[in-house]
Amino acid sequence: MTRWLTPGVQTGCALVVLAAACWFTLFNQLGAGPMKVWDESRLANNAIEMVETGDLLVTRYDGEPEVWNTKPPLQIWLEAVSVKLLGIQNLAFRLPSALAALAAVLVLFIFVRRQLGDLWGAVLAVLLLLSTAGFVLVHGARNGEYDAMLVLWMLASSLTFFKFVWRPDEQKWLWLTALFMVLGVYTKGIHGLLLLPGLLIYAVAVGRFKAVFGQRKVYAAAALALLSISTYYIAREQLQPGYLRAVWNNELFGRYAEVNEGHSGNVFSYLVVLKWWTVVLLCAVPILCFMKGEDRRVGLFAIVMAASYLLLISLSKTKLEWYATPAYPFLSLFTVVALRTLVTTLRPKAAWALPAVIALTCALTVLALSTMVSRVNRSDEPVTAEERLPRQLAAFRTAFPGTRHIVLGAPSYQGPSLYYEKYFATRGLLIERQRIERLNLQPGDTILTSVEPIKRKLRADYDTKRIFLFEGMEGQLIRKPGATHTTAGPASLIGG
């Protein structure tokens, strides 16, 4: 048995497990699902317009400077590069997030492997993270949004700070911490700094505050980081007057001190969102009492990071479930250290300990992969009317391959409609978006819409012929305005 468990064989098996888990949870069919209404389609439009205008500092939406999505543009920059390489397709906007999630997984794996000297503990930490829906699905690794990139920089900055706490003479850890924090802010604004209180608490808790913060270089690194951050905000304000006010309303006071866009909740909301991770969080203190040595250093660090971050976001008036995402890597790390402590405390016989750990890890791999793959497949199914747009428009093109121009009756928020206008324009179909308050149709126009008020207005104000029906979307050929006669062309209808 021992010869089959040599370090080389174990490393090879671990890498195979890691690669399989990452592929099936992060990359398999990454571009298959429809673009999410919030915030994926918005960021995609920002990236497309950045490519179109060449303006790298002021993001735009529908031709105007962005005043709603006011985050700094690192995510948009990366999506714009991806669009230049891959063209306008769903995969281009999701790939940067998936790659960031992969990088975060590798950072966690390498940290556990090197800091604790535990290969299978590192694999288990990764599997726990990849089996967490909050990390992979909703606004996570498989979506073209900020949170996967944010997790990467927050995790990297905190782990390099941990190294600096215990090796203050190695200045590279300090400068890497500052760099990753700047990248976190450039990804999602002030959110990238929400681990700072936890870093301070940990340094105090382990008696290393003076050793760390007694160095002048710490303040030099902080000043340089602050200069790098403020440079962008000042430049953006000069190019887009009113930008800082929009940031204050959308990201700072308007989100933390007030309920933003109806996303409310109480101080315990995130304990519900965390589900079984809440058990890990609540059991942390008694488990810490049994930890020793390096396990105690790492375990205390992980739980301080997770708990301090969750406390900060719990005090915010605005609550969104994906705000909890940066806590998951730390909870995964703490769980692995807790299991190591349990194994050490029970002192199992060496003859069966290693095979048992490997068998448990493999079993968890199969369970995590099968569960997450099925959830990934379900998440790719459209939920809202806007998410059905690509399938509906593709069905129309199949039914009317010669049509090159249509009017799309769009809802008030046009993020997905704007995206698919640009998406189909590169594929030979010109789409003109019109809302109900600006409906202006001419004889011979073909309008497609799933919006019920627009359908009613067509029936009331236009003489139309219905030529298409698919999953709630109607296609009407305009005969003339001002009449109320609507007929159907049965030969052209598609059921659905």
Secondary structure as UniProt FT lines:
FT   HELIX           2..5
FT   HELIX           7..22
FT   HELIX           23..27
FT   TURN            28..32
FT   TURN            37..39
FT   HELIX           40..53
FT   STRAND          60..61
FT   TURN            62..63
FT   STRAND          64..65
FT   HELIX           74..86
FT   HELIX           90..115
FT   HELIX           119..130
FT   HELIX           133..136
FT   TURN            138..139
FT   TURN            141..142
FT   HELIX           147..166
FT   TURN            168..169
FT   HELIX           171..188
FT   HELIX           189..193
FT   TURN            194..195
FT   HELIX           196..205
FT   TURN            206..207
FT   HELIX           209..213
FT   HELIX           216..239
FT   TURN            241..242
FT   HELIX           243..250
FT   HELIX           253..256
FT   TURN            261..262
FT   TURN            267..268
FT   HELIX           269..274
FT   TURN            275..276
FT   HELIX           277..282
FT   HELIX           284..288
FT   TURN            289..290
FT   HELIX           293..314
FT   HELIX           321..327
FT   HELIX           328..346
FT   HELIX           350..379
FT   HELIX           386..388
FT   HELIX           389..399
FT   TURN            401..402
FT   STRAND          405..409
FT   HELIX           415..425
FT   TURN            426..428
FT   STRAND          430..434
FT   HELIX           436..438
FT   TURN            443..444
FT   STRAND          446..449
FT   HELIX           452..461
FT   STRAND          462..470
FT   TURN            471..472
FT   STRAND          473..481
FT   STRAND          486..488
FT   HELIX           490..492
//
